[in-house]
């Protein structure tokens, strides 16, 4: 059997599992609120608190409903199956549908949702990205996230194949051997400024986005239904039916949206 080209998921392992189901297709995420600092007043002798007014700790609840509901329904007639030397065997059809359709679709959907929920980084709303500016722009983006207190650990950069060429050919990267040893100039995936770089097909990137930096755990990607099955005998055809359904979604946590930076191309 001749297999077609495919790539595995590029987004698995990026999301938090800290959410709970509260309905048929609804999830909730809780975050604890903080309080302003007071000036400690050691002059108070009237019995009131020297620490300031007592404030109850509150929390924020973000409720999200899973809405993206996709399915497929494929038939394999026994006559065609036999004539084509079992190339259309049900298990192969299901595997190909998963590898070549489901996984790429989910990755594209997630990246689009992440870009839509990104934090407010206005200086990267319209950038020039070429062989002279690519590395500097990525470093500035990393610094901008650090200035918003986003932890440096667990950052992942998503960039399309074409735009990744600008990074690979940037003199700042090519001429620095120590940096180049661990950078994407030597492979499809490497690191820049401590960030893991994932080079993906151009079609995976949201429209207008040059690169996307995502801190792991700042979004969730719940799957409510994930059904894949093979019906070997079906009343409507003389053969097998391969079916699948995926009810899923991707949500950026409101309190952690600064953990996503979407850099967009200049018009």
C-alpha positions as CSV (number, residue, x, y, z in Angstrom):
1,X,0.0,0.0,0.0
2,X,1.3,3.4,-0.9
3,X,0.8,6.0,1.9
4,X,0.4,9.7,1.3
5,X,2.4,12.3,3.1
6,X,1.2,13.4,6.6
7,X,2.5,15.2,9.7
8,X,1.5,14.6,13.3
9,X,-0.3,17.1,15.6
10,X,1.7,20.3,16.3
11,X,-0.6,21.5,19.1
12,X,-1.0,18.5,21.4
13,X,0.6,19.0,24.8
14,X,0.1,22.8,24.6
15,X,-3.0,23.1,26.7
16,X,-4.0,23.0,30.3
17,X,-6.3,20.3,31.7
18,X,-7.4,22.5,34.7
19,X,-11.1,22.9,33.8
20,X,-14.2,21.1,34.7
21,X,-17.3,20.1,32.8
22,X,-20.5,21.7,34.2
23,X,-23.0,20.8,31.5
24,X,-23.5,18.8,28.3
25,X,-20.8,20.8,26.5
26,X,-19.8,23.5,29.0
27,X,-16.6,23.9,30.9
28,X,-15.6,26.3,33.6
29,X,-12.2,27.6,34.7
30,X,-11.7,29.4,38.1
31,X,-9.0,31.9,38.9
32,X,-8.4,33.6,42.2
33,X,-8.4,37.4,42.4
34,X,-5.7,39.5,44.1
35,X,-5.8,42.5,46.3
36,X,-4.1,45.9,46.4
37,X,-1.2,46.4,48.9
38,X,-1.8,48.6,51.9
39,X,0.7,50.6,54.0
40,X,1.2,48.7,57.2
41,X,0.2,51.2,60.0
42,X,1.9,50.4,63.3
43,X,0.6,53.5,64.9
44,X,-2.9,52.1,65.2
45,X,-3.8,51.4,68.8
46,X,-7.6,51.5,68.5
47,X,-8.1,47.8,67.9
48,X,-8.4,48.1,64.1
49,X,-6.2,46.1,61.9
50,X,-2.7,47.5,61.2
51,X,-2.8,45.5,57.9
52,X,-5.6,47.5,56.5
53,X,-9.3,46.7,55.7
54,X,-10.1,43.1,55.6
55,X,-11.1,42.1,52.0
56,X,-12.6,38.7,51.1
57,X,-10.7,36.8,48.5
58,X,-12.8,36.6,45.3
59,X,-12.6,34.4,42.3
60,X,-13.4,34.8,38.6
61,X,-15.3,32.1,36.7
62,X,-14.9,31.8,32.9
63,X,-17.6,29.6,31.4
64,X,-17.1,28.3,27.9
65,X,-19.3,26.2,25.6
66,X,-17.8,23.7,23.2
67,X,-19.4,24.3,19.8
68,X,-17.2,22.9,16.9
69,X,-19.0,19.6,16.0
70,X,-17.5,17.8,13.0
71,X,-18.2,14.3,11.5
72,X,-17.5,12.1,8.5
73,X,-19.4,9.1,7.0
74,X,-17.6,6.9,4.5
75,X,-18.7,3.8,2.7
76,X,-16.5,0.9,1.3
77,X,-18.4,-1.3,-1.1
78,X,-17.2,-5.0,-1.1
79,X,-17.0,-5.0,-4.9
80,X,-14.8,-2.0,-5.0
81,X,-12.8,-3.2,-2.0
82,X,-12.0,-6.5,-3.7
83,X,-11.2,-5.0,-7.1
84,X,-8.7,-2.6,-5.5
85,X,-6.8,-5.2,-3.6
86,X,-8.0,-4.2,-0.2
87,X,-6.5,-0.7,-0.6
88,X,-9.8,0.7,0.8
89,X,-9.8,-1.5,3.9
90,X,-11.8,0.1,6.6
91,X,-8.9,0.4,9.1
92,X,-6.7,2.1,6.5
93,X,-9.5,4.5,5.6
94,X,-10.0,5.4,9.2
95,X,-6.3,5.9,9.8
96,X,-5.9,8.1,6.8
97,X,-9.0,10.2,7.6
98,X,-7.5,10.8,11.1
99,X,-4.0,11.5,10.0
100,X,-4.7,13.6,6.9
101,X,-8.0,15.3,7.7
102,X,-8.9,15.4,11.5
103,X,-5.4,16.2,12.9
104,X,-4.6,19.0,10.5
105,X,-8.1,20.5,10.9
106,X,-7.8,20.5,14.7
107,X,-4.4,22.1,14.6
108,X,-5.5,24.8,12.3
109,X,-8.6,25.5,14.3
110,X,-6.6,25.7,17.6
111,X,-4.0,28.1,16.1
112,X,-6.8,30.3,14.8
113,X,-8.5,30.4,18.2
114,X,-5.2,31.1,19.9
115,X,-4.5,34.0,17.6
116,X,-8.0,35.5,18.1
117,X,-7.6,35.3,21.9
118,X,-4.0,36.8,22.0
119,X,-3.0,39.5,24.4
120,X,-2.7,43.2,23.6
121,X,0.7,43.6,21.9
122,X,-0.1,46.6,19.7
123,X,3.6,47.0,18.6
124,X,3.3,43.7,16.8
125,X,0.0,44.4,15.1
126,X,1.8,45.4,11.9
127,X,5.4,44.3,11.4
128,X,8.0,44.0,8.7
129,X,9.5,40.5,8.7
130,X,12.4,39.7,6.4
131,X,16.0,38.4,6.5
132,X,17.2,41.7,8.2
133,X,14.5,41.9,10.9
134,X,13.3,38.4,11.6
135,X,15.5,37.4,14.6
136,X,15.4,40.9,16.1
137,X,11.6,40.9,15.9
138,X,11.3,37.5,17.6
139,X,13.7,38.7,20.4
140,X,11.6,41.8,20.9
141,X,8.4,39.8,21.1
142,X,10.0,37.6,23.7
143,X,11.0,40.7,25.7
144,X,7.5,42.2,25.4
145,X,6.0,39.0,26.9
146,X,8.6,39.0,29.7
147,X,7.6,42.6,30.5
148,X,4.1,41.4,31.1
149,X,5.4,38.9,33.6
150,X,4.8,35.9,31.3
151,X,7.2,33.1,32.4
152,X,9.9,32.3,30.0
153,X,9.6,28.5,30.4
154,X,7.2,26.7,28.1
155,X,7.0,29.3,25.3
156,X,6.4,27.9,21.8
157,X,6.7,29.8,18.6
158,X,4.6,28.8,15.6
159,X,5.7,30.1,12.2
160,X,4.9,29.1,8.6
161,X,7.5,27.5,6.4
162,X,7.9,30.6,4.1
163,X,8.3,33.1,7.0
164,X,10.7,30.7,8.7
165,X,13.1,31.1,5.8
166,X,13.6,34.7,6.8
167,X,14.7,33.5,10.3
168,X,17.0,30.9,8.8
169,X,18.7,33.4,6.5
170,X,18.9,36.2,8.9
171,X,22.6,37.2,9.3
172,X,22.2,37.6,13.1
173,X,21.4,33.9,13.3
174,X,23.7,32.5,10.6
175,X,26.8,34.4,11.8
176,X,26.5,33.4,15.5
177,X,27.7,29.8,15.7
178,X,26.7,29.2,19.3
179,X,23.1,30.4,18.6
180,X,23.0,28.6,15.3
181,X,23.8,25.2,16.8
182,X,20.5,25.1,18.6
183,X,18.4,27.2,16.2
184,X,16.1,26.5,13.3
185,X,18.8,27.2,10.9
186,X,19.9,23.6,11.5
187,X,16.5,22.0,11.4
188,X,12.8,22.3,11.2
189,X,12.5,22.7,15.0
190,X,14.9,24.5,17.4
191,X,15.1,27.3,19.9
192,X,15.4,31.1,19.8
193,X,15.6,33.1,23.1
194,X,14.7,29.9,24.9
195,X,11.5,29.4,22.9
196,X,10.8,26.2,21.1
197,X,10.2,26.9,17.4
198,X,7.7,24.8,15.5
199,X,7.8,25.4,11.8
200,X,4.4,24.4,10.3
201,X,2.9,24.5,6.8
202,X,1.9,28.0,5.7
203,X,-1.8,26.8,5.5
204,X,-1.7,26.2,9.3
205,X,-1.1,29.8,10.2
206,X,-4.1,32.1,10.8
207,X,-4.6,34.6,8.1
208,X,-2.2,37.6,8.3
209,X,-0.2,36.1,11.2
210,X,3.6,35.9,10.8
211,X,4.3,34.1,14.0
212,X,2.5,33.1,17.1
213,X,4.1,32.7,20.5
214,X,2.1,30.7,23.0
215,X,3.0,29.9,26.7
216,X,2.0,26.4,27.5
217,X,-1.1,26.1,29.7
218,X,-2.7,29.5,28.9
219,X,-5.5,27.9,26.9
220,X,-7.6,24.7,27.1
221,X,-8.8,22.4,24.3
222,X,-11.6,20.3,25.6
223,X,-13.0,17.3,23.7
224,X,-16.5,16.3,24.6
225,X,-17.1,13.7,22.0
226,X,-14.4,11.8,20.0
227,X,-16.0,8.8,18.2
228,X,-14.4,6.7,15.5
229,X,-15.9,3.4,14.4
230,X,-16.1,0.8,11.7
231,X,-19.4,-0.8,10.9
232,X,-18.5,-4.0,9.1
233,X,-22.1,-4.7,8.0
234,X,-24.4,-1.9,7.0
235,X,-28.1,-2.2,5.9
236,X,-27.7,0.4,3.1
237,X,-24.6,-1.0,1.3
238,X,-22.9,-4.3,0.7
239,X,-19.8,-3.4,2.6
240,X,-18.4,-1.4,5.5
241,X,-19.0,2.1,6.8
242,X,-16.4,4.2,8.6
243,X,-17.8,7.0,10.8
244,X,-16.4,9.6,13.0
245,X,-17.4,12.6,15.1
246,X,-15.4,15.2,17.0
247,X,-17.0,17.8,19.3
248,X,-14.2,20.0,20.6
249,X,-13.1,23.6,21.0
250,X,-10.2,25.8,22.0
251,X,-10.4,28.6,24.6
252,X,-7.9,31.1,25.8
253,X,-8.1,31.7,29.5
254,X,-9.0,35.4,30.0
255,X,-6.6,35.9,32.9
256,X,-3.7,34.5,30.9
257,X,-4.2,35.9,27.4
258,X,-0.9,37.9,27.7
259,X,0.7,34.4,27.3
260,X,-0.1,34.6,23.6
261,X,1.4,37.0,21.2
262,X,0.2,37.1,17.6
263,X,2.5,39.1,15.3
264,X,0.8,40.3,12.1
265,X,2.1,41.3,8.7
266,X,2.3,44.9,7.6
267,X,-0.2,45.7,4.9
